[in-house]
């Protein structure tokens, strides 16, 4: 499950909320479940140390919490849950001592590894004295030093980006403390946190309700368009609302221009089909198919995984029926910012006629890692497209789109063309400071089937070509797309 600007659920509380559980107030009466029920099997304390999260299931109530070595805060309390709600969100493993988060990770047999909770006899040490006050509690009081300390501990215990960038996190924390001591305000706290996340160079590490304050390792195409705007207007930065709106208009204009350039390669407008809530677009030209996948989420306007998969597969079936007799296929994910891993796997499963080892995944666990979870996919649908494929990528191909790329790279009939991908694989682990500020971080390792960790690097391509360069847009050309057509036409 990825997050960014893209419709992804990051915590069990939000997942249960999507099932309707959180609509019940935390002081409602939770009547015990009677008889031999599914819910009874989940009773007790469950901890996910690699994610700094836990949940307590008592009768029909679930208390979700976040913790570090020294801090423990309630995330949400859900009452009077129905069996169907909790069973849809959680699944017991074979030994009944492990619990796996389900929703947001798969539907109808297509699976991506979820968060694992272990059954424990007691809560973590930091929670033994009860949960600490946070904004909204009667006994809460502002304490920015505590907020900074919790932020520091969370990253120290869970982040993989610190290791990747080889940073001295202790020294960075000391600098943040010194900055905050000069002026202990919320603004100074945010400034200190920004200075801490900048060197992590990770677009999945961020601050704000939409994690909008983030610093990716490579600029997204939107940032490239912004830089173009600044250069065209001979300014160094945006200084007023008029410039800001003009910059937004320019970015939208350039994105629309790319769309128009691509569709102009179709012989007739009537040859183009758009489906899947505008996530899929396809046409064919001279025996070569073109399929654009705009996102790995958003196939519906809701959060139901089953519906997402259903709409995707119906739309993809339509697309591949139209394209199945082409001699080759171009799949374009150059502007795909990701979404759900299981959606990526479901799409990839239409392009293999045998089971394949897609990738591996684990999470940081202190100085160690959780056990590796292998991900395999098998053919899905009435038929599979196994003619030559060229997969177009860019530095703006990220997150679940990179999971798709990593999976497709295992297939012998797939050629990767374009730019090395962004290198943002880990799901976003969402947290909140006691003051309420949301932040996210990367705590997972995504490995290729051979065991290579590509976080911060991205997936290299077979044929390197630049994406969306300004000169091509001015000339209303897409030279990478033309190269893909040429390559497939000559096979």
N, C-alpha and C positions, 0 to 999 in steps of 0.2 A: 504494500500500500504506500503510495507516495502522496505527498501533500501539495506543496507549492500552490500556484493559483488555480488549482485544477481540481477540485472536487475529490478530495480523498479524506478518509476518516482516520484520525491518528490515534485515538484512544478508545478503550472499551466503552467508556462512558458515552462517547458520541455515537458509537455503534448501537448501544442499547437505546439511546435516545431515538435513533432512526427507527427502532422497532416499537417505539412508543413508551418505553419504560420510564424515561426521565420526565414525562409529563405529569408524573405523580409526585406530589410534594414530599419532602423529606420527613415531615412529621405525621404522615398518614399512618394509619394502623396497619401493621403488617401481620396478617394472620398466619400462623404456622400451616405448612402444607401437610395434609393428612394422607395417610396411605402410602403405598409403594409408588413414588413418583420420580420422574427424571430429576426434578429439582433437589430432592433429598440427596442424591448422589453427589451434588456439588457443595453440600454444606461444609463450612470450615474456612480456614485461612489459606490463601494461595498467593505465592510470591514469585515475581519475575525479576530476579536480581540483575540480569543483563539489561533491563529496561528501567530499573528503579521504580517499579510499580507493583502494586498488590491489590487484592480484593478480599473482602470478608463477606461470605455468604451465610446469612443467618435467617432461617425460615424463608420468607419470600423477599428479604431485603438484601441488597448488595451495597457495601461501602467500598468505593474505589479510592485508592490513595497513592501518592507519590512519596518517595523517601530517598534520603542519602544516609551517609554514616551518622550524621548529627541532626537531621531534620526529617519531619514526617507531617505531611499535610493531606487533608481530605481533598480529593478531586470532585467527587459527587456521591450522593446517597440516593439510591433508587429503591422505592418501596412497592410492595404488592405486585411483584413481577409475576407474570403468567409463565407456566412451564415452556410454552412455545417461544417466549421471548428469550429466555436464558439458553434454551437448547439451540436456538438459531445462532446465538452469539458465541457459544462455547462448546467444546467437545472434549470429553474425557479420552485420554490415551488408553492403551490396552491394560496398563497396570493400575489404572485409576489414581495414580499419584501425580499425574501431569494433566494439566488443563491447557487447551489450545484455543486461542482466539480464532473464530471462524469468519465472521462477517468482515467484508472488506478484503478477504484473501481468496475467495473462490465461490463457485456455485456450480451445481450440476456436474460434479466430477472433475472440473478443471481446477487445479489446486496450486497455490503459492504458499510457502511456509508462513505461518502466523507467529504471534508472540506466545511463548510457552511459559506457563505458571506452574510452579511446584507446590505440592501440598505440604504445609508446614504445621507444626503444633502450636506455634506462637507467631506473633508479628515480629518484624525486625526490631532490634534493640532501640533504635531511634523512636519507635512508635510505642514502646512499652509504657511510657508515662502519659500516653494519650496523644491526640493530634494537636498540633500547634495552631494558634489563631492565625487567621488570614482575613483579607479584606472581606467585609460582609458579616464577620463575627462581632458580637458585642464587645468582646475583650481584645479586639485587634487594635494595634497602634502601629503607626508607620515606623519602620526601622530599616533604613536603606543599607546600613552595614550588614544586617541579617540577609537582606535580599541579595546583596553582592556575594556574600558567603555561600548561600544556597546555590546560586548560579555557578560559582567557582567549583563547588563540590560536585555538582551534577556533571559538569564537563570533565572534571578530573576522574570521576569514576566511570563515565559512560562513553565519552566522545572518542571516535576513531580518528578525527581530524587532527587532534593534537599529535598523535603518533605519526600521522601521514606527513604533517608539516614540520615535525621535529622541533616543536616549540617548547620553551621553558614556561610552562603554565603557572608555576609558582611565582616567577618573576613578573609575569603579566598581571597576576592577581595583586601583588604588592603595589605595582604601579597604579592599578585601579583603586586600591585602598587609599593611596596617597592623593589621588585626584578627588575622590569622594570626601576625604577629610577636609579638604580646602573649602568645600561648599556642599554640605550634605543635603542635596535636593534631588527631586525626581529627575530633573533635567540632567544634572551631573551624573546620576546613576546610569541613565540611558547612554550618555556620552561614554562613560567608562565601559559599559557593556559593548558598545559599538567598537571601541578600540580593542576589545578582547576578541571579537569574532572576525574582524577584518583579516588578520593574518591566517585564519583557518581556511580561507579561500574555498568556501563551500556554499553553494547556493541553497543547500538543504539545511544550513544553519542560519537562523534568522531571528528577528525580533518583530513584534507587532501582531495584531489580530490575524493578518494574512501572511505573517512572516515576511512582510514587504521589505524590511531592512535586512538585506543579505548581500554577500560579496562573492559571487561565483568565481571559479577558477579561470573561466574564459568568458568573455562578454557574450550575452545572448544577442540575437539579431536586433532586438529592440534597442539595446544599448548602442549597437553599431549605427543604427538609424539616428539615434539621438546625437551621437558624435557628428554625424553628417550634418544634421540640422545646425549644430553649433558652428561648424566650419563654414557652412553656406551663409550663415548670418553674421560671421566674423565676431562671435562672442565666445567667452571662456566658460560661462555657466548660465543657468537660468536664474534671473534675478527678480522676476515679477510674474504675476498671474497671466498677463497677456502672452509673454514668452512661453510660459508653461503650456497654455492651451495651443499655441502655434506648434510647439514641439510635439504634443500629443497628436495633433492633426497630421503632422508630417509623417509620424510613425504609422498611423492608420493608412495614410495615403500610399506609403511604400508597401505595406503589407497587401493592400488591395491591388497595387500594381503587379506584385508577384503573382497574385491569383489570376489576374487578367492575362499576364504573359503565358502562364501555364495553359489556361483554357484555350488560348489562341493556337496552340499546337493541335488541337482537335480540328478535324476537317470542317465539321458543322457543330453549331451550338447544340443541336438536337442529339448529337452523339454522346453528350456528357450527362452522366447521372450522378446525383447527389443524394445520399441517404444516411441513415444512422444518426439523426439529429445533426446533420451537416458534418459529421466526422469522417465520412467516406465520400470520395469523389473518384469516378473512373470513366475512361473512354478507351478506344483502341484506334490505332492508326497504322495502316499498311501491315497488318498482322502482328503488331506489337501492342500489348496492353499497358495502360497506365493506371495505377491505383494510389491515390493519396490517402494517408491515414493521419488525420489532424490531431488526434488525441487518443489516449488509452483509457479514457473515462468520458462521461457526459453523453453517452448514447441515449440516456433518458434524462429527465429533469429532476429525478429523485435520487435516493441513496440505496435503492434495493438492488443487491448484487444479481439476483436471479433475473430481474427485469433488464438490467444492464447487459447481461450475457445474452438474453433472449433477443433483444433488439440488435445487438452486434451480430449475432450469428445469422439472423434473418437477412440483415443488410449485406453481410459478407457472402452469404449463399447467393444472393441476387447478383452481386458483383462478379463472383467467380463463375457463375453460370453464363454471364455475358462474356467473360474473358477466357473461358476454359479452352477454346480452340485457337487461341493466339500462339504464336511461335515463341514468344518470350514475354516477360512481364516486368515492368518498372514499378517498384514500390517506393513511394516518396514519404519519408518521415523527417524531412529537413527542418520542419517547424513544429515537430511533435514534442511538447513539453512533458509528456508522460501521463500518469494516472494510476491505474491498477495493474499490478503484475499479472494477475490471472487473466485479464483482458489481453495482454501481450501474448501470453501463452496460448490462449484460445485462438488468436489470429495465426500465430506461428504453426499451430497444429494443422492448419489447412494447407501447409506447404511441405509436408513430409508424409511419405507413405509407410513409415516404420517408426517404432519408438526411438527417441533420441534422448541423450543426456544433455539437458539444456544448460544448467548452471548449478552452483552450490551456494549455500548461504549459512552464515553464523553471525553471532553478535558478540560484542566485547563483554568479557566477564572479568573485571579487574585487570590483572596482568595476563589473563588467559582468554580463552574464547569458549563459547558454547559449542556443543557437538555440531559437526557439519550436517546440514540437511540437503540432500540431493534432490534436484528437481528434474523430472523426466516428463516428456510429453509424448502422446500417442496421436495417431491420425484422428481427426474429427470431421464430421460432415459426410455428405453423400459421396464426395470425391475429393481428391487432393491435387493441387496444382504443383507439378514437379518438372515443368519445363524450365529453361534457364530464367533466372531472376536477377535483376540488378536492383540492389537496395541503396537508395540515396540517403545520405546522412550529412549532418553539419554539426558545428559546435553548439547549435541550439537543439540538437537531438539529445534528450536527457531523461533521466529517471526511468520510468517504466518503458519508455521508448528505447532506452539502452538495454533493458532486459530483453526486449524483442530483438534488438540487433545482436546481442550476445547469443541468443538462441538461434537465430537465423544463420549466424556465422558458422555454425556446426554443419550446415547443409552443403553438400558438394555442388549443388546446382545454383548456389547463391554467390554473387559477386558484390562486394561492398564498394561503393563509389562515393566520393565527396570529401568530407573533412572528418578528422577524428572527432568522436562524440565528446560531450561535455565532461563526463566522469562523475556524475551524481547518481550513484546507485542506491545507497542506503535509504530505507524508508525514513521519513522524518519522525523523530521521537518528540512529541509535543509535551511541554511542561508549562507551568505558570509560576511566577514568583508569588510570594505571599501577598504582595501588593496588587496582584492581578495581571501583570504584564505577561503576555504569552511569549514563549521562546521555543525554538526547535533546534535539534541537533541530529547528527548522524552517529549511530551507534552500531551499525551493522557492516559486515564484510560480505560483499557479493563477489564470488570467485567464478572464473570460467570453469568449464568441465575439466580443464587440465590443472586447475588450482591457482590460476593467476589472479591477483588482486589488482583491479584497474581503477579503483577510486581515485579521483583527482587526475587521472590520465586520460581515460576514455578509451574507446575501441577504435583501433586503427583500421584503415580501409585498404582495399586492394589497389584501387586507382584513386589517386589524390587529385581533386579538383576543387577550386573555391566555390563557395555558395553565396548567391545573392549579391555579388559585387556591384558597386554603383554603376560602373561603366556598362555592364550588361543590362541593368534596369533602364538606364537612359536609352540604350539601343533597343529596348524591349525584346531582349533575347535571354534564353536560359541555356547557356552552353553546356552545363552539366547534364541537363535533360537531353539535349541533342546528342551528347556523347553516349548516353545510355541507349538511346534509340539506335544509334549507329552500331554500337557493340552488339546489341541483340539482333539487329538486321543482318549482320555478317556471320552469324552462327548457323 
